[in-house]
Structure formats: structure tokens, C-alpha cells
Amino acid sequence: MFRPVAASEVLARLRRVVPRVLTDSEACAIAERCDNPGTLALAGADGLLVVRLQPNPAGTALELFVLAAVADRFGAFRRQDAAVLQMARDLQASTVAFRAARRGWERVLGPEWAPRGT
């Protein structure tokens, strides 16, 4: 179960992963987007998720774009995969898109996910 969180909590949680994954300025930029009505910042038992609903690159459908995902516990992705996909369906998004900091996600994810670059 996810709960909405404020931009200040997003920034604090993102800064825990700096500099391993994000620079401080990238973390600040993501936290600033949380004030946008089109962005959802959510926290749960497994971590933090910041997403926004947007058109896909072709402009033919909606996608739920993951701005940030921070796992607090091992196995968080597998436990929360169905919940994130359901959220996307509820928002009428056909895919969940993200930019991966590490390679290999395409081997783990189903067809509803759209990794972009590494």
C-alpha cells in the first residue's frame, strides 16, 4: 500500500542514494517536480516511487513514467510490480516507462514495462 508524500520527504529519501545513483541536483529536480499536479510521490513499506502520467514518445498512448524508485528492502521490485502495473491501468496508461541506472532490467520486466536507455 502506498501513501502520498511531500516533496521534502522525497528529497530526503533521494539524498540517501546520492551519489551512488543520482547527483544532488538531480534529486532536487525530482523533488521539485513533486509540486506539479501531474506527478505522484508515493511511499510504502518497500520504498519510494515518484511517477507522472504522460504521452508515450509516439504520442499514441499514455505511459506512467517513473521519475524515481528507491527500494528500502531487498525484493521490493518483485513485491510491488503488480501494484505499480495496477496503478498504471487505473490511470489508463498502457506502459510503465523509466530510465534505468543499471543494465539488465529488460530481462526482468514484463511487456508492460518500457526501459529507455541505461
Disulfide bonds with the S-S distance in Angstrom:
none
